[in-house]
Amino acid sequence: MAIHYFHCTDGVDLILDRHGRDTKAFQDIIVKAREVAREIMTAVPSYREWDDWAVHIYDEAGPLEVVPFADQTRAAA
């Protein structure tokens, strides 16, 4: 297992993941990133400008992947 951090930003505002989450495989980090995006969008239902937001996935060595929130808005439609 590895600790991965799921920071979210739209290029202006930032939601920093200070604790990280245990993940086993690369597929797990993509699934977790989508869950993080969904949790944030659910927590702020009145906000509609998610197109510029993305989950930036990091491990102890640095950046790994970027998953746009837009993936979630398309999945929900």
Secondary structure, DSSP 8 states (H G I E B T S, - for coil): -EEEEEEEESSS-EE--SS-EEE-SHHHHHHHHHHHHHHHHHHSTT---GGG-EEEEEETTEEEEEEETHHHHHHH-
